[in-house]
Amino acid sequence: MKQMTPPDWVVEEWVANWYRALDRHDDIERLWYHLAGDEDLVMVFPEATARGHDDFRKWYETVTNRFFDEQHRVTSVKVGAWRDGAATLQVVVNWQARVWNPPAPTSLWIGFDAYQTWEVTADGPDHPRIRKYVVDRLEPMPGSAEL
């Protein structure tokens, strides 16, 4: 029997929903829906690598207390072929936020285009999950403060 995998448009909307949740600083419990099981999860960010749910939780607590007024705009999602219930995504997202570095008198604006490679699995035709998430590179926007 052929395994049912999500069509590209479902994956693209799911990616956009992931970033909407990050922009809202959703409760961590709502994010588990997007992530693979604890033993399979690896997320490589510029500042840290999270292996498993506990590491992800620590990273998420750090960034939600550091960045505010976040806006992620997905500019590209390319879905590779599904094999054995998994696919590779090439994702480009424009990320803008503000950050305050105490004791500075004002916050700073940061903006980057983030080029990423994701490995996703599927729990059926409408439920992908992130297994591996790698930020390959960040390209700063003109006028952006350093990260």
C-alpha positions as YAML, in Angstrom:
chain: A
units: angstrom
residues:
- id: 1
  name: MET
  ca: [0.00, 0.00, 0.00]
- id: 2
  name: LYS
  ca: [1.33, 3.44, -0.98]
- id: 3
  name: GLN
  ca: [1.97, 5.81, 1.92]
- id: 4
  name: MET
  ca: [-0.07, 9.00, 1.76]
- id: 5
  name: THR
  ca: [2.08, 12.12, 1.79]
- id: 6
  name: PRO
  ca: [1.05, 15.78, 1.83]
- id: 7
  name: PRO
  ca: [0.75, 17.69, -1.44]
- id: 8
  name: ASP
  ca: [3.09, 20.66, -1.88]
- id: 9
  name: TRP
  ca: [0.40, 23.26, -1.13]
- id: 10
  name: VAL
  ca: [-0.30, 21.62, 2.25]
- id: 11
  name: VAL
  ca: [3.41, 21.65, 3.08]
- id: 12
  name: GLU
  ca: [3.71, 25.32, 2.06]
- id: 13
  name: GLU
  ca: [0.78, 26.33, 4.29]
- id: 14
  name: TRP
  ca: [2.14, 24.21, 7.14]
- id: 15
  name: VAL
  ca: [5.52, 26.02, 6.86]
- id: 16
  name: ALA
  ca: [3.72, 29.39, 6.95]
- id: 17
  name: ASN
  ca: [1.76, 28.27, 10.02]
- id: 18
  name: TRP
  ca: [5.01, 27.29, 11.76]
- id: 19
  name: TYR
  ca: [6.32, 30.82, 11.34]
- id: 20
  name: ARG
  ca: [3.03, 32.39, 12.40]
- id: 21
  name: ALA
  ca: [3.30, 30.41, 15.65]
- id: 22
  name: LEU
  ca: [6.86, 31.65, 16.16]
- id: 23
  name: ASP
  ca: [5.81, 35.26, 15.51]
- id: 24
  name: ARG
  ca: [3.05, 34.96, 18.12]
- id: 25
  name: HIS
  ca: [5.44, 33.29, 20.58]
- id: 26
  name: ASP
  ca: [2.90, 30.49, 20.94]
- id: 27
  name: ASP
  ca: [3.06, 28.27, 24.00]
- id: 28
  name: ILE
  ca: [5.61, 25.49, 23.49]
- id: 29
  name: GLU
  ca: [2.89, 22.85, 23.76]
- id: 30
  name: ARG
  ca: [1.34, 24.13, 20.53]
- id: 31
  name: LEU
  ca: [4.65, 23.75, 18.69]
- id: 32
  name: TRP
  ca: [5.03, 20.02, 19.35]
- id: 33
  name: TYR
  ca: [2.42, 19.44, 16.62]
- id: 34
  name: HIS
  ca: [5.00, 20.60, 14.05]
- id: 35
  name: LEU
  ca: [7.93, 18.57, 15.37]
- id: 36
  name: ALA
  ca: [9.05, 14.96, 15.08]
- id: 37
  name: GLY
  ca: [9.48, 12.80, 18.15]
- id: 38
  name: ASP
  ca: [12.08, 13.65, 20.75]
- id: 39
  name: GLU
  ca: [14.64, 11.07, 19.60]
- id: 40
  name: ASP
  ca: [14.48, 12.17, 15.92]
- id: 41
  name: LEU
  ca: [14.52, 15.96, 16.27]
- id: 42
  name: VAL
  ca: [17.62, 18.01, 15.33]
- id: 43
  name: MET
  ca: [17.45, 21.78, 14.80]
- id: 44
  name: VAL
  ca: [20.58, 23.72, 13.83]
- id: 45
  name: PHE
  ca: [20.34, 27.47, 14.43]
- id: 46
  name: PRO
  ca: [23.14, 30.02, 14.07]
- id: 47
  name: GLU
  ca: [23.50, 30.26, 17.84]
- id: 48
  name: ALA
  ca: [22.79, 26.67, 18.95]
- id: 49
  name: THR
  ca: [21.96, 23.11, 17.98]
- id: 50
  name: ALA
  ca: [18.89, 21.61, 19.60]
- id: 51
  name: ARG
  ca: [18.71, 17.82, 19.80]
- id: 52
  name: GLY
  ca: [15.38, 16.61, 21.08]
- id: 53
  name: HIS
  ca: [12.50, 18.37, 22.76]
- id: 54
  name: ASP
  ca: [14.34, 19.55, 25.89]
- id: 55
  name: ASP
  ca: [17.01, 21.33, 23.87]
- id: 56
  name: PHE
  ca: [14.34, 22.86, 21.64]
- id: 57
  name: ARG
  ca: [12.42, 24.07, 24.69]
- id: 58
  name: LYS
  ca: [15.56, 25.79, 26.07]
- id: 59
  name: TRP
  ca: [16.30, 27.44, 22.70]
- id: 60
  name: TYR
  ca: [12.69, 28.60, 22.35]
- id: 61
  name: GLU
  ca: [12.61, 30.11, 25.84]
- id: 62
  name: THR
  ca: [15.82, 31.99, 25.07]
- id: 63
  name: VAL
  ca: [14.69, 33.45, 21.73]
- id: 64
  name: THR
  ca: [11.17, 34.35, 22.85]
- id: 65
  name: ASN
  ca: [12.71, 36.35, 25.68]
- id: 66
  name: ARG
  ca: [15.24, 38.03, 23.40]
- id: 67
  name: PHE
  ca: [13.38, 38.89, 20.16]
- id: 68
  name: PHE
  ca: [10.10, 40.78, 19.89]
- id: 69
  name: ASP
  ca: [7.89, 42.28, 17.19]
- id: 70
  name: GLU
  ca: [8.96, 39.33, 15.07]
- id: 71
  name: GLN
  ca: [7.78, 38.95, 11.50]
- id: 72
  name: HIS
  ca: [8.61, 35.91, 9.41]
- id: 73
  name: ARG
  ca: [7.60, 36.03, 5.75]
- id: 74
  name: VAL
  ca: [8.09, 32.83, 3.79]
- id: 75
  name: THR
  ca: [9.45, 33.72, 0.36]
- id: 76
  name: SER
  ca: [10.12, 30.22, -1.00]
- id: 77
  name: VAL
  ca: [9.37, 26.59, -0.21]
- id: 78
  name: LYS
  ca: [10.66, 23.89, -2.54]
- id: 79
  name: VAL
  ca: [9.49, 20.40, -1.66]
- id: 80
  name: GLY
  ca: [11.71, 17.53, -2.77]
- id: 81
  name: ALA
  ca: [10.40, 14.10, -3.72]
- id: 82
  name: TRP
  ca: [8.85, 12.04, -0.95]
- id: 83
  name: ARG
  ca: [10.72, 8.80, -0.26]
- id: 84
  name: ASP
  ca: [9.85, 6.40, 2.54]
- id: 85
  name: GLY
  ca: [7.56, 8.99, 4.14]
- id: 86
  name: ALA
  ca: [10.17, 11.78, 4.23]
- id: 87
  name: ALA
  ca: [11.09, 14.77, 2.06]
- id: 88
  name: THR
  ca: [13.66, 17.56, 2.02]
- id: 89
  name: LEU
  ca: [12.49, 21.17, 1.87]
- id: 90
  name: GLN
  ca: [14.46, 24.20, 0.78]
- id: 91
  name: VAL
  ca: [12.94, 27.14, 2.68]
- id: 92
  name: VAL
  ca: [13.74, 30.84, 2.41]
- id: 93
  name: VAL
  ca: [12.20, 33.15, 5.00]
- id: 94
  name: ASN
  ca: [12.60, 36.86, 5.59]
- id: 95
  name: TRP
  ca: [12.89, 37.42, 9.34]
- id: 96
  name: GLN
  ca: [12.64, 40.82, 10.95]
- id: 97
  name: ALA
  ca: [12.51, 41.57, 14.66]
- id: 98
  name: ARG
  ca: [13.57, 43.94, 17.37]
- id: 99
  name: VAL
  ca: [16.05, 43.12, 20.10]
- id: 100
  name: TRP
  ca: [17.05, 44.95, 23.25]
- id: 101
  name: ASN
  ca: [20.56, 44.56, 24.59]
- id: 102
  name: PRO
  ca: [20.53, 45.84, 28.18]
- id: 103
  name: PRO
  ca: [21.40, 48.49, 29.24]
- id: 104
  name: ALA
  ca: [21.00, 50.12, 25.80]
- id: 105
  name: PRO
  ca: [18.47, 52.97, 25.84]
- id: 106
  name: THR
  ca: [16.67, 51.67, 22.74]
- id: 107
  name: SER
  ca: [16.00, 48.43, 20.92]
- id: 108
  name: LEU
  ca: [17.59, 47.53, 17.60]
- id: 109
  name: TRP
  ca: [15.99, 46.38, 14.34]
- id: 110
  name: ILE
  ca: [17.35, 43.23, 12.73]
- id: 111
  name: GLY
  ca: [16.41, 41.76, 9.37]
- id: 112
  name: PHE
  ca: [17.73, 38.72, 7.55]
- id: 113
  name: ASP
  ca: [16.91, 36.37, 4.73]
- id: 114
  name: ALA
  ca: [17.35, 32.90, 6.20]
- id: 115
  name: TYR
  ca: [18.17, 30.04, 3.84]
- id: 116
  name: GLN
  ca: [17.24, 26.71, 5.38]
- id: 117
  name: THR
  ca: [17.11, 22.99, 4.67]
- id: 118
  name: TRP
  ca: [14.43, 20.95, 6.42]
- id: 119
  name: GLU
  ca: [13.88, 17.21, 6.55]
- id: 120
  name: VAL
  ca: [10.25, 16.41, 7.21]
- id: 121
  name: THR
  ca: [8.25, 13.27, 7.79]
- id: 122
  name: ALA
  ca: [4.53, 12.82, 7.29]
- id: 123
  name: ASP
  ca: [1.92, 11.37, 9.61]
- id: 124
  name: GLY
  ca: [-0.45, 11.23, 6.64]
- id: 125
  name: PRO
  ca: [-1.56, 13.49, 3.81]
- id: 126
  name: ASP
  ca: [-2.15, 16.56, 5.99]
- id: 127
  name: HIS
  ca: [0.41, 16.39, 8.79]
- id: 128
  name: PRO
  ca: [4.11, 16.91, 8.09]
- id: 129
  name: ARG
  ca: [6.56, 17.12, 11.00]
- id: 130
  name: ILE
  ca: [10.03, 18.66, 11.20]
- id: 131
  name: ARG
  ca: [12.71, 16.04, 11.80]
- id: 132
  name: LYS
  ca: [15.75, 18.17, 10.92]
- id: 133
  name: TYR
  ca: [15.90, 21.95, 10.49]
- id: 134
  name: VAL
  ca: [19.14, 23.62, 9.46]
- id: 135
  name: VAL
  ca: [19.73, 27.33, 8.98]
- id: 136
  name: ASP
  ca: [22.28, 27.14, 6.16]
- id: 137
  name: ARG
  ca: [22.99, 30.87, 6.07]
- id: 138
  name: LEU
  ca: [21.67, 34.28, 7.04]
- id: 139
  name: GLU
  ca: [21.96, 37.25, 4.70]
- id: 140
  name: PRO
  ca: [21.48, 40.59, 6.50]
- id: 141
  name: MET
  ca: [19.16, 43.19, 5.06]
- id: 142
  name: PRO
  ca: [20.58, 46.69, 4.49]
- id: 143
  name: GLY
  ca: [20.64, 48.62, 7.76]
- id: 144
  name: SER
  ca: [20.21, 45.55, 9.98]
- id: 145
  name: ALA
  ca: [21.99, 45.41, 13.31]
- id: 146
  name: GLU
  ca: [24.19, 42.37, 13.86]
- id: 147
  name: LEU
  ca: [22.62, 39.28, 15.33]
...
